[in-house]
């Protein structure tokens, strides 16, 4: 059994969902047979200069987790000081060793600070390390941050690097000399929650259209509302629901009212509620100017809900025949494509079956465990 230390500075807390996919990775890797401990460090504003609170617990999936929360007026300064962060990590690592857990490999998450600090910990311990990249800000960091050399060194010394999409591969490949060590392993979708259920009969109520998004750029819900309103005037009894919140909500409410479109805003919702709304929806819309993976669109596919989404590399990569359609970010393109989707005879169960397997915890967990075996054996990455 491979013993894996997952090091991350993105981890969900009661006030933030940031890093929920990393937590799901840990659960999938554990379920696939590895012995996993997560070392997570998060930061936020708080009273005093800088205080640290440590929690050690097993999460709801049974993964042993050690969480250090740095709070105070200097939290950002601490986050941007890699040598200070390494001191914190080294201290928490010592406590993990005392508990009896001795890892075989360090699996860092995100270039900075995760991989930069992970590389330092690997040098300190002599353990091999690899990283998973989720971050769309890599190019900006590498080109403009004065500590970019730490990132370049982390990429150079990592035994393996995984990315969640081919699009993200294209974003980072220019910073990695040995591209043979890059592997594509997607994010996990919880196949126990995002499952298929028969769709409600649209003849007995609304044709339900659904989106999940932060109501801030680069998301583009404002191009969808006039498109849906125009389709509704053609006799389609549509209702549009958005789960999410943000600065655009008041503008969108006004736009929907002006266009006579029935619309609901339900704010931030938990995964089970999101899954239920997807199961009840006939079409899922994902309008955006930028995506690295598009997890919510893939979750919709796992429930059997066809997707109409913006013409972006990560979305084209996601879309297989029979899953939905791609369109441009104009009201006219959205109107034509949504109407096409409404007139298509979808095999909802088939959409769900294919995509649940593609992103299941079993698929992803096994892929990582195979990669750990290759790294520890110093075999070529494939």
C-alpha positions in Angstrom: 0.0 0.0 0.0 1.5 3.3 -1.1 1.5 6.0 1.7 0.8 9.4 0.2 1.1 12.8 1.7 -1.1 15.3 -0.1 0.2 18.8 0.5 -2.2 21.6 -0.4 -2.8 25.3 0.3 -6.3 25.1 -1.3 -8.7 23.3 1.0 -12.5 23.9 1.7 -13.5 25.6 4.9 -16.9 26.7 6.2 -16.4 30.1 4.5 -15.0 28.8 1.2 -15.3 25.9 -1.3 -11.8 26.6 -2.7 -10.1 23.3 -3.1 -13.1 21.0 -2.8 -11.8 19.0 -5.8 -8.5 18.4 -3.9 -10.5 16.9 -1.0 -12.3 14.7 -3.5 -9.0 13.6 -5.1 -7.8 12.5 -1.6 -11.0 10.5 -1.1 -10.7 8.8 -4.5 -7.0 7.9 -4.0 -7.8 6.5 -0.6 -10.7 4.5 -1.9 -8.5 3.1 -4.6 -6.2 1.6 -2.0 -3.6 4.1 -1.0 -2.9 5.2 2.6 -3.5 9.0 2.4 -2.9 11.9 4.8 -3.7 15.4 3.8 -1.6 18.3 5.1 -3.6 21.5 4.3 -2.7 25.1 5.2 -5.2 27.9 4.6 -5.2 31.6 5.6 -7.6 34.4 6.2 -7.9 37.8 7.9 -8.4 37.8 11.6 -7.5 39.6 14.9 -3.9 40.0 15.9 -0.8 39.8 13.7 -0.8 36.1 12.8 -2.1 33.1 14.7 -2.2 29.5 13.8 -4.9 26.9 14.7 -4.3 23.2 14.0 -7.0 20.6 13.6 -6.3 16.9 13.2 -9.3 14.8 12.0 -10.7 12.3 9.7 -12.9 13.9 7.1 -16.3 12.4 6.0 -14.5 10.0 3.6 -12.2 8.8 6.4 -9.1 10.6 5.1 -6.7 11.6 7.8 -6.3 15.4 7.6 -4.1 17.9 9.4 -5.4 21.5 8.8 -3.4 24.6 9.8 -5.4 27.8 9.6 -3.3 31.0 9.7 -5.4 34.0 10.7 -4.4 37.6 11.3 -3.5 40.9 9.7 -0.3 39.4 8.2 -2.0 36.4 6.6 -1.3 37.5 3.1 2.3 38.4 3.9 2.8 34.9 5.3 1.2 33.2 2.3 3.6 35.1 0.0 6.7 34.1 2.0 7.6 30.6 0.9 10.4 30.1 3.5 8.0 31.0 6.3 5.4 28.6 4.9 8.0 25.9 4.7 8.8 26.3 8.4 5.1 25.8 9.1 4.9 22.8 6.8 8.1 21.2 8.3 6.6 21.6 11.8 3.3 20.0 10.8 5.2 17.2 8.9 7.1 16.4 12.1 3.8 16.0 14.0 2.4 13.7 11.2 5.5 11.5 11.6 4.9 11.4 15.3 1.5 10.0 14.7 3.0 7.0 12.9 2.4 8.0 9.3 5.6 7.8 7.2 4.8 8.7 3.5 6.4 7.2 0.5 5.7 10.1 -1.8 4.7 13.8 -1.5 1.8 14.8 -3.8 1.6 18.6 -3.9 -1.3 20.5 -5.3 -1.0 23.7 -7.4 2.3 25.4 -8.5 2.4 28.1 -5.8 2.6 27.7 -3.0 1.9 23.9 -3.0 4.5 22.6 -5.5 7.1 25.2 -4.5 6.8 24.1 -0.8 6.4 20.5 -1.8 9.8 20.6 -3.6 11.4 22.1 -0.4 9.8 19.3 1.7 11.1 16.7 -0.8 14.6 18.1 -0.5 14.4 18.0 3.3 13.0 14.5 3.5 14.6 12.8 0.5 11.1 11.7 -0.7 10.0 11.8 -4.3 7.4 14.4 -5.1 4.9 15.0 -7.8 2.2 17.6 -8.3 -1.2 18.2 -9.7 -1.8 21.5 -11.5 -5.3 23.1 -11.3 -4.2 26.8 -11.5 -5.1 29.0 -14.5 -2.7 31.6 -13.2 0.5 29.7 -13.9 1.6 31.8 -16.9 1.1 35.0 -15.1 3.0 33.8 -12.1 5.9 32.5 -14.2 6.2 35.7 -16.2 5.7 38.3 -13.5 6.4 36.9 -10.0 9.8 37.6 -8.6 9.8 34.1 -7.0 8.9 32.4 -10.3 12.3 30.5 -10.1 10.8 28.5 -7.2 8.0 27.4 -9.5 10.3 26.6 -12.4 12.5 24.5 -10.0 9.4 22.7 -8.7 8.3 21.8 -12.2 11.8 20.7 -13.1 12.3 18.4 -10.0 8.8 16.9 -9.9 8.8 13.2 -10.9 5.4 13.6 -12.5 2.9 16.4 -13.1 -0.8 15.9 -13.7 -3.2 18.3 -15.2 -7.0 18.2 -15.2 -7.5 19.0 -18.9 -5.7 19.1 -22.2 -6.4 22.9 -22.2 -4.4 23.3 -18.9 -1.6 21.1 -20.4 -1.3 23.7 -23.1 -1.1 26.5 -20.5 1.8 25.0 -18.6 3.8 22.9 -21.2 6.0 25.8 -22.1 7.4 25.9 -18.6 8.3 22.2 -18.4 11.3 20.9 -20.3 10.5 17.2 -19.9 6.9 17.0 -21.2 6.9 13.2 -21.0 6.3 13.4 -17.3 2.9 15.2 -17.8 -0.2 13.1 -17.4 -3.9 14.0 -17.8 -6.1 12.9 -14.9 -9.4 14.7 -14.6 -11.2 16.0 -11.5 -13.5 13.7 -9.7 -17.2 13.7 -10.0 -19.1 12.1 -7.1 -21.0 9.3 -8.9 -23.0 8.6 -5.7 -24.6 12.0 -5.9 -24.5 12.9 -9.6 -26.7 10.1 -10.9 -29.3 9.6 -13.5 -33.0 10.0 -12.7 -35.8 10.2 -15.3 -36.6 13.8 -16.4 -39.9 15.3 -15.5 -42.5 15.6 -18.3 -42.1 19.2 -19.7 -45.7 19.0 -20.9 -46.8 19.0 -17.2 -44.8 22.1 -16.2 -41.8 24.2 -17.2 -39.0 23.1 -19.5 -36.3 23.5 -16.8 -33.1 25.2 -17.8 -30.3 25.3 -15.2 -26.9 26.8 -14.6 -24.4 26.8 -11.7 -21.9 29.7 -11.6 -20.5 32.6 -9.7 -22.3 35.7 -11.0 -19.1 37.4 -11.8 -16.9 37.5 -14.9 -15.7 35.5 -16.8 -19.2 33.9 -16.6 -21.6 35.3 -19.2 -25.2 34.7 -18.1 -26.3 38.0 -19.6 -26.0 36.5 -23.1 -28.3 33.6 -22.2 -31.3 35.5 -20.8 -32.3 37.3 -24.1 -31.8 34.0 -25.9 -34.1 32.1 -23.6 -36.7 34.9 -23.7 -36.7 34.8 -27.5 -37.2 31.0 -27.4 -40.0 31.4 -24.9 -41.8 33.7 -27.3 -41.8 30.8 -29.8 -44.0 28.7 -27.5 -41.4 26.9 -25.3 -42.5 27.2 -21.7 -39.1 27.8 -20.2 -37.9 28.6 -16.7 -34.2 29.5 -16.0 -32.6 28.7 -12.6 -29.2 29.8 -11.5 -27.4 28.4 -8.4 -24.7 30.9 -7.5 -24.3 34.5 -6.3 -22.3 37.6 -7.2 -22.2 41.1 -8.3 -24.2 40.5 -11.5 -27.4 39.3 -9.8 -29.2 42.6 -9.6 -28.5 43.3 -13.3 -29.6 39.8 -14.3 -32.8 40.0 -12.3 -33.6 43.3 -14.1 -32.7 41.8 -17.5 -35.0 38.8 -16.9 -37.9 41.0 -15.9 -37.4 43.2 -18.9 -37.5 40.2 -21.2 -40.4 38.4 -19.5 -38.3 35.4 -18.6 -39.3 33.3 -15.5 -36.1 33.0 -13.5 -34.9 31.9 -10.1 -31.7 32.7 -8.2 -31.1 30.2 -5.4 -27.7 31.3 -4.2 -24.9 28.9 -3.1 -26.1 25.3 -2.7 -24.6 22.1 -1.5 -23.8 19.3 -4.0 -26.8 17.1 -3.2 -29.2 20.0 -3.9 -27.3 20.9 -7.1 -27.5 17.3 -8.2 -31.2 17.2 -7.6 -31.7 20.3 -9.6 -29.7 18.9 -12.5 -31.7 15.7 -12.4 -34.9 17.8 -12.7 -33.5 20.0 -15.6 -33.8 19.3 -19.3 -30.9 21.4 -20.4 -27.8 22.7 -18.6 -26.2 26.0 -19.8 -22.6 27.0 -19.1 -21.8 30.4 -20.6 -18.3 31.6 -19.9 -15.3 33.4 -21.4 -12.7 31.1 -19.7 -12.6 27.6 -18.2 -9.8 25.2 -17.2 -12.1 22.2 -16.6 -15.8 23.2 -16.2 -16.6 20.8 -13.3 -20.3 21.8 -13.1 -20.9 21.1 -16.7 -19.4 17.6 -16.3 -21.5 17.0 -13.2 -24.5 17.9 -15.2 -23.5 15.3 -17.8 -23.1 12.7 -15.0 -26.8 13.2 -14.2 -27.7 12.7 -17.8 -28.5 16.4 -18.5 -27.3 17.6 -21.9 -25.1 20.7 -21.9 -25.0 23.8 -24.1 -21.8 25.6 -23.4 -19.5 28.3 -24.7 -17.0 27.5 -27.4 -13.9 27.2 -25.2 -11.0 24.6 -25.5 -11.8 22.9 -22.2 -15.5 22.7 -23.2 -14.7 21.3 -26.6 -12.5 18.7 -24.9 -15.3 17.7 -22.6 -18.0 17.4 -25.2 -18.5 14.0 -26.8 -21.2 13.2 -29.5 -24.6 12.9 -27.8 -23.6 15.1 -24.8 -24.7 18.5 -26.0 -23.7 21.5 -28.2 -21.1 24.3 -28.3 -22.0 27.9 -29.2 -20.5 31.3 -29.4 -21.1 33.9 -26.7 -23.7 36.0 -28.5 -27.5 36.0 -27.8 -28.1 34.9 -31.4 -25.8 31.9 -31.2 -27.2 30.9 -27.8 -30.8 31.2 -29.0 -30.2 29.0 -32.1 -28.2 26.4 -30.1 -30.5 26.1 -27.2 -33.5 25.7 -29.5 -31.6 23.0 -31.3 -31.0 21.3 -28.0 -34.7 21.5 -27.1 -35.7 19.8 -30.3 -33.1 17.0 -29.9 -34.2 13.5 -28.7 -31.6 12.9 -26.0 -30.6 9.6 -24.5 -30.4 10.9 -20.9 -29.4 7.5 -19.4 -26.6 7.0 -21.9 -25.2 10.5 -21.2 -25.1 9.7 -17.5 -23.6 6.2 -17.8 -20.7 7.4 -20.1 -19.8 10.4 -18.0 -20.1 8.9 -14.6 -17.6 6.3 -15.5 -15.3 8.8 -17.2 -15.0 11.0 -14.0 -15.7 8.4 -11.3 -13.7 8.2 -8.1 -12.7 4.7 -9.1 -11.3 5.8 -12.5 -9.4 8.8 -11.0 -8.2 7.0 -7.9 -6.8 4.1 -9.9 -5.1 6.5 -12.4 -3.3 8.2 -9.5 -2.3 4.9 -7.8 -0.9 3.6 -11.1 1.1 6.9 -11.4 2.5 6.6 -7.9 3.7 3.1 -8.8 5.5 4.5 -11.8 7.1 7.4 -9.9 8.3 5.2 -7.1 9.7 2.6 -9.6 11.3 5.5 -11.6 9.5 4.2 -14.6 8.5 6.4 -17.6 5.1 8.1 -17.2 2.5 6.9 -19.5 
